Every structure is written in structure tokens, then in C-alpha cells.
Amino acid sequence: MKFIVPAKRGSSRVREKNYRHFAMGQSLLDILVTKLVRVADHPRDVYLSSEDEAARVVADKFGVSFIAREPRLTENAYPFQSVVNEVCRQVPGEDEVMWCHATDPLFDDHESVVKHWASRDPAAVDSVVVVYPIRDYILDANFNPMGFGFGPWHRASQDLPMFYQLGFTCSIVTRHVATKIGLVGRQPSWHLASNLTVDIDTQEQFDFAARLYELTHSSTTRPHVDA
């Protein structure tokens, strides 16, 4: 399996989002690459895709691979699925691809996604895609309640219908899907994430996610001291 991390340098809303200090001395990119190196058979199976040669420094720090991305593939107007297709064509081999974004640092379930993929029926599943279950009081575009009603038609929160958020945090796809279709194949299997998600797209979300990450991970990084 090859692991691809899209790591463009520029960000229109959060400056240097992937590379700047995020929390506990690490960047978002540091956090994700560390997780993937633990899952991959070899660090070189992890690929950073960036238009900036300076990203090689990050790749070299972790012993992972770097693939140069054409600047046109970093433009917001360029179709996202075409970016996926073209970047995946740069990665050697014909094995499957895990595509991971760094913008959900609270997602730690990459190993379980790999196991999900390994246990699938290859004839029936061409992609495993992470989604986030949502059970909440949601209104549609016309402010109509979805799965509940107002007043006497109110439903308890535990009885609300389940919806799913697709954030493209992590997907495993066959090489054909990766290079021809995108991150969701024609026969997907859905992996339900259990973590609280913060998809970092603004400075406020960046700051909030950093604080939350510190609160949830600080105990695992502090050395144990016997009393």
C-alpha cells in the first residue's frame, strides 16, 4: 500500500496551515506523517505531494518520499478529483492507495481503516472511505426539519436519524479508482470515525483544534514519574 499526503504550501485562509507550528512542537504535517509511518510497511511508502521543494525537508526528516506537484494542481479552481488522479499517477506501482489529509489531527484510526480494507471482499468493495456519524437537529436549505418536527412532533435526540459527514480525512482506493475516479469508488465501504472532528479551514478552527489536541494528547506524551 502507498500512503499519499497532499501537502501544498500555500493556503488562502490559514497561512502555512500544514507546515507551521500547530501543537506540542509539531505541525499538522508532522502529526499525520508520524501516524502513517507507524502503519506503513516502510517509511518510503509514504509520499508527500507538494509544489514547494522545501517540503523535501519534512520528507527527509521522517524518511518518507517526496513527489513534486505541478503548481497548477494547487489552484483552488482546479478540480479536486483531477488533483487526486494526477498525483496518484505520479506514485510508482499498482498497489492500492491511502489518501490522507492533515486537517483532522484528532483522527487516529488509520490502522483500523487498513484492517477494514484487508477484510473486505475485493469483488464487492473498491474503496474504504472515512465518514463521521452525525445525529443532530438539522434543517434543510428551506429550514424544514430533517427527521423530526417542531412542537408536538419533536423527537428525542437519541431517536433522530443518522446522517454522515464526508470530510475526505482518509480513503483507501484501488489504483484504478485513484487514477481514474477519485477518493470514492463505485463500490465504497464506509468506515465510521469515532473521534470529535474539527476540519481546519479557518484560523479560529486551527486555534481551537490545537487546544483540543493538546488537551487530548498531553497525557500520552508526558514521561511517567513514580511517586
N, C-alpha and C positions, 0 to 999 in steps of 0.2 A: 504494500500500500504506500502511496505517496501522499504527503500532507502539504497543502498549499495555504499560505497565509498571505492575503492581499495586504500590502504594507506601503501604500502610496504615501509620499512625504507630505504633500500639500493637503490641507483641509480648509474648506471655505468657511466653516463655522467654529471649529475648535482648532486653534493654531497648534501644529505639530502633534496632533492628537495621539498618534500611535507611538511617538518617539520621546516625548517629554516626560518628566517625572510624573508618575501617577500616584503611587502609594508605596510606602515601606521601601524606598530606594529603587523601585522598579518602574519601568514604563509599561503601558498596556501590551506592547510587543514582547517585552521581556517575560511578562507573566504567561502569555499564551505559548510562546516558544518553549518555555520551561516545561509546561504541561505536555506538549506534543512530543518533545524529545523523550519523555518518560514512556510514552505509548508506542512510538515508532520502533521498528526493528533496529534502525541505525539512524543517528542524527542527520546524516546526509539525505535521508528520505524526506526530511522537512525542507520546504522551499519557501523562501521569502521572495515575493514578487513586488518590485518597486521600480519606479522611474529614476530614483536617485541612487547613484553609485555609493553614496555614503552609507546606504543600508547594508552594504557588504560588511561594514564594521560590526553591526549587530549579528549578522550571519556568522562571521568568523568567531565572535565571542562565544557562541553556543555550538560551533562546529557544524552548522547546518548549511544548506545550499542557498545560493542566491541566483535569481533569474532576473535579468534586466527587462523592464516593461517599457514599451513604447509610450512616450508622453501622451499620445492621443488616447490611449486606453485609461488614462486617469481623469479625463474630462467628464464632468458631470452629465453632459449631454450625450455621451457615448452610451449605447445600450448596455445595460448591466450584464445581460446574458451573453452578449458578444464578448465582453471582457472576460467572463468565465471561460468561454470556449477558446479564445485565443491564448490566454495564459496557460490553460491546461495543455494545449498543443505544444507548448514550449518544454513541458516536463517529459523527460525520456521514459520509455517503457510503455507497456499496455495494461499495467495493473490499475486497480481502482484508485480513486482519488478521494481524500477527505479535504474539503474546503472549509476553512475556519476563519471567522472574523475575530479581531481582537477587542471588539467594542462591548463584549459582555464578559468582563473579568470574573464574574461570580459563577459562571458556568464551569463546572469541574467534572463533567460526566463523559469526557471523551473516550475513556476506556470502555465504558458501558455501551457507547454508540458503536465502537469497534466490535464488541461482542454481539450486539444486535445484528450487525452486518454479517458476522460469521455464522450466525444461527439461522439466517434467512433461507428461503427456498429460492435459489438463483433463477429458476424459471418463472417465478411469480413476483420477484422484487428486484427492481433495478436501481433503487435509491433508498437510503435511510435518511430522514430529514428531522431535525430537532424542531419541536413546536412547544409553546408554552400554554398550558391549560388556563383558561380564564372563566370564572363563574362570578358574574357581577351584574349589576343593574345597568344594562346597556340600552341606549336609544339609537334608532337608525337615523338616517340623514333627515328624515321628516319629524324627528323627535317622538316617534312611536316606540313604545317599549318592546323589547325583543325577548319573548319567553316569559313575560309577566304582564301585569296590568296595574293601573292606578286604583287607589281606593280599595273597594271590596275585592278587587282582582289581584291584590298584592300577593306575592309568594315569598315565603321564607328564603333566605339566601341559599340554604342548602338544597332547595328544590329548584333553583334556577337551572336553565340549560347550560351545558358546557360549550364554550367557544374556544378557539385555539389561535394563538398569535404566532405568525411565521416571521421570525426575525433573521433567518439565514445565519444563525450563530454557528451552526455546524451541519454539514451534509456529507454523506459518503455516496458516491455515484460510480457506476461503471465508467470505463474510459470513453465508451461511445456516448453515454449521456453527457459526460463532462465536456467533450469536444464538439458535440452536435446539438445538444439541447440546453443544458444549464444545470441548476442545482436541485431540481425536482424532476425526476424521470416520469415516464408514462405509467409506471407501476411502483409508486412510492410506498414505503412503510414508515409510520410516524413514530418518532422517539419522543416521549413526553418528558420534558425537563421538569425538575422539581425545585430549582433554585429561584429565588426572587431575582427578577431580571431588571436591569437598567441598561437600555440600549443607548449608548452615549452618542448624542448628536448635538448637544449644546454644552456651553461652558458650565452651566448650572448642573446638568446631568453628570458631567465629568467630575465636578467637585463632590456631588452627592455620592456617586459611585465610589470615589476614592475613600471617603469617610466610611462608607458601608463595608468596603473591602477591608479596611484596617480593623474595624470592629469584629468582623467575622474571621479574620485570619491571624490577628496578632498573637493569639494564644498558641498557634501552631508553629510560630517562628521564634518564640522566646525560649531560651535554654532553660531546662529544668534545674532547679536548685533545691537540694534536700534541706529540710528544716533542721 
